[in-house]
Protein backbone atom coordinates (compact mmCIF):
# COMPACT_ATOMS: atom_id res chain seq x y z
CA UNK A 1 0.00 0.00 0.00
CA UNK A 2 1.31 3.43 -0.94
CA UNK A 3 2.02 5.52 2.14
CA UNK A 4 1.56 8.63 0.00
CA UNK A 5 -0.76 8.17 -2.98
CA UNK A 6 1.42 10.55 -5.02
CA UNK A 7 4.84 9.08 -4.17
CA UNK A 8 6.56 5.71 -4.40
CA UNK A 9 7.35 3.93 -1.18
CA UNK A 10 11.05 4.10 -0.36
CA UNK A 11 13.49 2.65 -1.13
CA UNK A 12 13.24 2.32 -4.91
CA UNK A 13 15.62 2.01 -7.84
CA UNK A 14 15.70 4.15 -10.98
CA UNK A 15 15.59 2.20 -14.25
CA UNK A 16 16.54 3.33 -17.74
CA UNK A 17 15.04 1.71 -20.83
CA UNK A 18 17.73 -0.95 -21.21
CA UNK A 19 17.62 -1.96 -17.56
CA UNK A 20 13.83 -2.13 -17.68
CA UNK A 21 13.84 -4.35 -20.80
CA UNK A 22 16.35 -6.73 -19.22
CA UNK A 23 14.31 -7.05 -16.03
CA UNK A 24 11.08 -7.73 -17.92
CA UNK A 25 12.82 -10.60 -19.73
CA UNK A 26 14.19 -12.28 -16.59
CA UNK A 27 11.62 -11.42 -13.91
CA UNK A 28 7.85 -11.69 -13.59
CA UNK A 29 7.73 -9.37 -10.57
CA UNK A 30 9.11 -5.86 -10.88
CA UNK A 31 9.08 -4.03 -7.57
CA UNK A 32 10.21 -0.64 -6.21
CA UNK A 33 11.12 0.93 -9.56
CA UNK A 34 11.06 4.46 -10.93
CA UNK A 35 10.96 4.26 -14.73
CA UNK A 36 12.98 7.33 -15.73
CA UNK A 37 12.76 7.57 -19.56
CA UNK A 38 9.95 9.77 -20.85
CA UNK A 39 8.90 7.13 -23.41
CA UNK A 40 7.92 3.46 -23.39
CA UNK A 41 7.08 2.27 -26.86
CA UNK A 42 6.64 -0.80 -29.07
CA UNK A 43 6.66 -3.36 -26.28
CA UNK A 44 4.76 -6.55 -25.58
CA UNK A 45 4.77 -7.42 -21.91
CA UNK A 46 3.00 -10.52 -20.59
CA UNK A 47 2.47 -12.05 -17.16
CA UNK A 48 4.41 -9.42 -15.21
CA UNK A 49 3.40 -8.00 -11.83
CA UNK A 50 4.38 -4.37 -11.31
CA UNK A 51 4.41 -3.36 -7.64
CA UNK A 52 5.36 0.09 -6.35
CA UNK A 53 6.43 1.11 -9.86
CA UNK A 54 6.17 4.63 -11.28
CA UNK A 55 5.47 5.37 -14.96
CA UNK A 56 4.58 8.98 -14.17
CA UNK A 57 5.03 11.55 -16.97
CA UNK A 58 5.83 8.75 -19.41
CA UNK A 59 4.43 8.53 -22.93
CA UNK A 60 3.46 4.87 -23.36
CA UNK A 61 2.59 4.02 -26.96
CA UNK A 62 2.11 1.01 -29.25
CA UNK A 63 2.50 -1.31 -26.27
CA UNK A 64 0.53 -4.40 -25.26
CA UNK A 65 0.20 -5.60 -21.68
CA UNK A 66 -1.23 -9.09 -21.29
CA UNK A 67 -2.20 -10.69 -17.96
CA UNK A 68 -0.23 -8.07 -16.04
CA UNK A 69 -0.95 -6.83 -12.53
CA UNK A 70 -0.31 -3.25 -11.50
CA UNK A 71 -0.29 -2.78 -7.74
CA UNK A 72 0.54 0.50 -5.97
CA UNK A 73 1.73 2.01 -9.24
CA UNK A 74 1.91 5.66 -10.30
CA UNK A 75 0.63 6.86 -13.67
CA UNK A 76 0.60 10.58 -12.81
CA UNK A 77 0.50 12.55 -16.04
CA UNK A 78 1.10 9.40 -18.08
CA UNK A 79 -0.05 9.47 -21.71
CA UNK A 80 -1.33 6.17 -23.11
CA UNK A 81 -1.58 6.04 -26.91
CA UNK A 82 -2.45 2.88 -28.85
CA UNK A 83 -1.98 0.72 -25.74
CA UNK A 84 -3.78 -2.59 -25.18
CA UNK A 85 -4.53 -4.09 -21.78
CA UNK A 86 -5.66 -7.71 -22.02
CA UNK A 87 -6.75 -9.45 -18.81
CA UNK A 88 -4.82 -6.98 -16.68
CA UNK A 89 -5.71 -5.74 -13.22
CA UNK A 90 -5.02 -2.44 -11.44
CA UNK A 91 -5.03 -2.12 -7.67
CA UNK A 92 -4.46 1.12 -5.77
CA UNK A 93 -2.94 2.98 -8.73
CA UNK A 94 -2.82 6.75 -9.20
CA UNK A 95 -4.00 7.98 -12.63
CA UNK A 96 -3.95 11.69 -11.73
CA UNK A 97 -4.10 13.71 -14.99
CA UNK A 98 -3.38 10.59 -17.08
CA UNK A 99 -4.53 10.68 -20.70
CA UNK A 100 -5.89 7.73 -22.69
CA UNK A 101 -6.06 7.74 -26.48
CA UNK A 102 -6.89 4.69 -28.62
CA UNK A 103 -6.55 2.44 -25.59
CA UNK A 104 -8.10 -1.03 -25.48
CA UNK A 105 -9.06 -1.90 -21.91
CA UNK A 106 -12.18 -3.21 -20.24
CA UNK A 107 -13.44 -0.81 -17.55
CA UNK A 108 -13.70 -3.66 -15.04
CA UNK A 109 -9.90 -3.94 -15.06
CA UNK A 110 -9.79 -0.57 -13.26
CA UNK A 111 -12.55 -1.22 -10.71
CA UNK A 112 -10.03 -1.40 -7.84
CA UNK A 113 -7.51 1.05 -9.24
CA UNK A 114 -8.79 3.63 -6.77
CA UNK A 115 -10.50 2.49 -3.60
CA UNK A 116 -10.15 5.46 -1.26
CA UNK A 117 -13.13 7.79 -1.67
CA UNK A 118 -11.02 10.86 -0.84
CA UNK A 119 -9.42 10.38 -4.27
CA UNK A 120 -12.77 10.09 -6.02
CA UNK A 121 -11.90 13.07 -8.24
CA UNK A 122 -9.04 11.00 -9.71
CA UNK A 123 -11.42 8.08 -10.31
CA UNK A 124 -13.86 10.41 -12.07
CA UNK A 125 -11.04 11.68 -14.30
CA UNK A 126 -9.98 8.11 -15.10
CA UNK A 127 -13.46 6.99 -16.14
CA UNK A 128 -14.02 10.24 -18.02
CA UNK A 129 -10.91 9.41 -20.03
CA UNK A 130 -12.16 5.86 -20.61
CA UNK A 131 -15.60 7.14 -21.70
CA UNK A 132 -14.06 9.55 -24.20
CA UNK A 133 -11.72 6.84 -25.42
CA UNK A 134 -14.62 4.44 -26.07
CA UNK A 135 -16.73 7.09 -27.79
CA UNK A 136 -13.91 8.01 -30.13
CA UNK A 137 -12.78 4.46 -30.85
CA UNK A 138 -14.53 1.30 -31.96
CA UNK A 139 -15.07 -0.05 -28.42
CA UNK A 140 -18.66 1.02 -27.88
CA UNK A 141 -19.32 -2.27 -26.07
CA UNK A 142 -17.41 -0.87 -23.06
CA UNK A 143 -19.08 2.55 -23.07
CA UNK A 144 -22.02 1.69 -20.79
CA UNK A 145 -19.78 0.04 -18.21
CA UNK A 146 -17.54 3.11 -18.12
CA UNK A 147 -20.62 5.33 -17.76
CA UNK A 148 -21.73 3.21 -14.79
CA UNK A 149 -18.41 3.47 -12.94
CA UNK A 150 -18.24 7.20 -13.74
CA UNK A 151 -21.67 7.68 -12.14
CA UNK A 152 -20.66 5.66 -9.07
CA UNK A 153 -17.58 7.77 -8.44
CA UNK A 154 -19.40 11.02 -9.21
CA UNK A 155 -21.88 10.18 -6.45
CA UNK A 156 -19.01 9.54 -4.04
CA UNK A 157 -17.22 12.72 -5.06
CA UNK A 158 -20.39 14.82 -4.64
CA UNK A 159 -20.69 13.45 -1.10
CA UNK A 160 -17.03 14.30 -0.31
CA UNK A 161 -17.40 17.81 -1.72
CA UNK A 162 -20.58 18.40 0.28
CA UNK A 163 -18.79 17.38 3.49
CA UNK A 164 -15.81 19.61 2.70
CA UNK A 165 -18.11 22.57 2.16
CA UNK A 166 -19.96 21.72 5.40
CA UNK A 167 -23.22 21.53 3.46
CA UNK A 168 -26.16 20.75 5.70
CA UNK A 169 -27.30 17.13 5.58
CA UNK A 170 -30.84 17.82 4.43
CA UNK A 171 -29.51 19.58 1.32
CA UNK A 172 -27.46 16.73 -0.11
CA UNK A 173 -28.24 13.51 1.79
CA UNK A 174 -31.64 12.77 0.12
CA UNK A 175 -30.13 13.09 -3.37
CA UNK A 176 -27.14 11.00 -2.30
CA UNK A 177 -29.39 8.21 -1.01
CA UNK A 178 -31.59 8.31 -4.12
CA UNK A 179 -28.50 8.17 -6.33
CA UNK A 180 -27.18 5.18 -4.37
CA UNK A 181 -30.51 3.35 -4.68
CA UNK A 182 -30.68 4.17 -8.41
CA UNK A 183 -27.18 2.77 -8.90
CA UNK A 184 -27.69 -0.33 -6.78
CA UNK A 185 -31.05 -1.28 -8.27
CA UNK A 186 -31.00 0.07 -11.83
CA UNK A 187 -27.29 0.49 -12.45
CA UNK A 188 -27.81 4.17 -13.39
CA UNK A 189 -29.50 2.87 -16.53
CA UNK A 190 -26.20 1.48 -17.84
CA UNK A 191 -25.64 -1.82 -16.04
CA UNK A 192 -28.03 -4.35 -17.53
CA UNK A 193 -27.32 -6.98 -14.86
CA UNK A 194 -28.61 -4.71 -12.07
CA UNK A 195 -31.69 -3.84 -14.11
CA UNK A 196 -32.59 -7.45 -14.88
CA UNK A 197 -32.15 -8.58 -11.27
CA UNK A 198 -34.24 -5.66 -9.99
CA UNK A 199 -36.92 -6.22 -12.64
CA UNK A 200 -37.22 -9.91 -11.76
CA UNK A 201 -37.33 -9.12 -8.04
CA UNK A 202 -40.07 -6.50 -8.46
CA UNK A 203 -42.20 -8.67 -10.75
CA UNK A 204 -41.94 -11.67 -8.40
CA UNK A 205 -42.76 -9.45 -5.41
CA UNK A 206 -45.89 -8.12 -7.09
CA UNK A 207 -46.94 -11.61 -8.13
CA UNK A 208 -46.72 -12.78 -4.51
CA UNK A 209 -48.55 -9.70 -3.18
CA UNK A 210 -51.33 -10.02 -5.73
CA UNK A 211 -51.62 -13.76 -5.13
CA UNK A 212 -51.74 -13.83 -1.33
CA UNK A 213 -53.97 -10.76 -1.03
CA UNK A 214 -56.21 -11.55 -4.01
CA UNK A 215 -59.23 -12.35 -1.82
CA UNK A 216 -58.93 -8.95 -0.14
CA UNK A 217 -58.03 -6.80 -3.14
CA UNK A 218 -60.17 -8.26 -5.87
CA UNK A 219 -63.47 -10.00 -6.46
CA UNK A 220 -63.20 -13.47 -5.06
CA UNK A 221 -61.45 -15.34 -7.87
CA UNK A 222 -62.45 -18.81 -8.87
CA UNK A 223 -59.66 -21.35 -9.00
CA UNK A 224 -57.02 -18.93 -7.80
CA UNK A 225 -53.56 -20.04 -8.96
CA UNK A 226 -50.02 -18.67 -9.16
CA UNK A 227 -50.16 -18.91 -12.98
CA UNK A 228 -53.34 -16.83 -13.09
CA UNK A 229 -51.83 -14.29 -10.70
CA UNK A 230 -48.63 -14.11 -12.74
CA UNK A 231 -50.65 -13.50 -15.90
CA UNK A 232 -52.62 -10.76 -14.18
CA UNK A 233 -49.47 -9.10 -12.78
CA UNK A 234 -47.47 -9.14 -16.02
CA UNK A 235 -50.33 -7.90 -18.21
CA UNK A 236 -51.14 -5.17 -15.71
CA UNK A 237 -47.53 -4.04 -15.31
CA UNK A 238 -47.10 -4.03 -19.08
CA UNK A 239 -50.29 -1.89 -19.29
CA UNK A 240 -51.98 -4.45 -21.54
CA UNK A 241 -55.06 -4.31 -19.35
CA UNK A 242 -55.72 -6.02 -16.04
CA UNK A 243 -56.59 -9.62 -16.88
CA UNK A 244 -57.68 -12.41 -14.61
CA UNK A 245 -58.77 -10.48 -11.51
CA UNK A 246 -61.00 -7.43 -11.20
CA UNK A 247 -60.63 -4.84 -8.42
CA UNK A 248 -63.47 -5.04 -5.93
CA UNK A 249 -62.35 -2.37 -3.46
CA UNK A 250 -60.75 1.04 -3.58
CA UNK A 251 -57.60 -0.53 -2.18
CA UNK A 252 -57.73 -3.00 -5.06
CA UNK A 253 -57.85 -0.15 -7.58
CA UNK A 254 -54.90 1.51 -5.84
CA UNK A 255 -52.89 -1.71 -6.11
CA UNK A 256 -53.69 -2.00 -9.82
CA UNK A 257 -52.48 1.59 -10.31
CA UNK A 258 -49.28 0.79 -8.39
CA UNK A 259 -48.78 -2.30 -10.56
CA UNK A 260 -49.08 -0.17 -13.69
CA UNK A 261 -46.80 2.65 -12.50
CA UNK A 262 -44.15 0.22 -11.30
CA UNK A 263 -44.34 -1.75 -14.54
CA UNK A 264 -44.05 1.33 -16.76
CA UNK A 265 -41.01 2.56 -14.83
CA UNK A 266 -39.06 -0.68 -14.53
CA UNK A 267 -39.87 -2.13 -17.95
CA UNK A 268 -39.05 1.17 -19.69
CA UNK A 269 -35.67 1.36 -17.95
CA UNK A 270 -34.85 -2.27 -18.72
CA UNK A 271 -35.89 -2.11 -22.38
CA UNK A 272 -34.00 1.15 -22.82
CA UNK A 273 -30.86 -0.43 -21.35
CA UNK A 274 -31.22 -3.49 -23.59
CA UNK A 275 -31.51 -1.28 -26.69
CA UNK A 276 -28.44 0.69 -25.57
CA UNK A 277 -26.47 -2.52 -25.27
CA UNK A 278 -27.66 -3.82 -28.66
CA UNK A 279 -27.16 -0.70 -30.74
CA UNK A 280 -24.41 0.91 -28.54
C-alpha positions, 0 to 999 in steps of 0.5 A: 500500500502506498504511504503517500498516494502521489509518491513511491514507497522508499526505497526504490531504484531508478531504471533506464530503458535498457535496464527495464527491458532486461528485467522484464525478460528475466523477472515476472515481478518488478518491484520498487522501480522508478521508470525514468525515460519519458517514453515506453514504446513498441513493447509486448509485456505478458504475465508481469506483476508491477508493484510500487512502480512509477510510470509517471510523466511517461508517454506509453505508446504502441504497447501491449500488456497481457495478464499483467498486474499493477499494484501501488503504481503511479501513472501521474500525467502518463499518456497512453496512446495505442496501448492494449490491456488484455486481462490486466488488473489495477489495484491502488494505482494513481491515474492523476491527470493521465490521458488515454487515447486509442486504448483497449481496456475493459473498464472492469480492469480498473474497478479497484484502481482507486479504492479510497473515496477521498481520491474520487476526483481521480477516479472520475477523471480516469473513467471520463478518459475511458468514456471519451476513449470508447466514444472516439474508438470502436469499443462502444461495447465498453461505453455503458460500463464506463458510464456506470463506474463514472456515475458511481464515483461522481456520487461519491465525489459529490458526497465528499465535496458536500462534506468539505463545504460543510453543506447541511445534511438535508440539502445533499443527503436525500439526493445522495441516497436516491442516487445510491438506490438508483445505482444499486437497483437500476445500475444508473440505466447502464448496467443491464445486470442490475436492471434485470435482477431488480426487474425480476425481483419486483415482478416476483414481489408483485406476483406474490402480493397479488396472489396472497392478497387476491381475496382482499383486493379483488373480487373473489377469484375462482380457482385462484392459482399462481399462474393466473396471478402471474398472468394478471401481474405481467399484463397489468404491469405491461399496461396491456389491461388487467386480466384475470382479476378485477378490483373489488375495493378502492384498495384493489384499484390503488394496487392496480395503479401501483402495478401499472406505474411500477411496470411502466417505470421498470420495464421502460428502464430495462428495455432502454438499457437493452436497446443501448447494449444492442445498438451501442 
